[in-house]
Amino acid sequence: YCESSARFGFGQSLSNRIADKILKELKVRGPNGLSRTAISGLFQGNRTKQEIDAALGDLHFSSLAQRRKEVTRGRPSEVWFASEYLIRD
């Protein structure tokens, strides 16, 4: 309840600037989402993997973004979506 009330009052913004930038781009991309590689590319090498992991963790914990594993010919790809665009199986 408290989290929903805060989000209503302050919008869907976190106090984490990295997470805010990722969320903004996820909303722009809509149902296409962003791969983990594309998310890293948003910061042009100026953020560490740990910083990006923490930001994605904040978004996931706040139910603002969700990830999905997609099968590829090689390793599975991790794609992130703003929660309103998550395609459910």
ZICORKA-V378751 format. One record per pair of residues at least 24 apart in sequence whose C-alpha atoms are under 7 Angstrom apart, sorted by sequence separation. I is the first residue (numbers start at 1). J is the second residue. If there is no record, write none. Layout:
i j
I J
I J
This chain:
i j
19 55
18 55
19 56
16 55
19 59
36 78
35 78
36 79
35 79
34 79
35 80
33 79
34 80
33 80
34 81
33 81
31 81
31 85
26 81
27 82
30 85
31 86
26 82
23 82
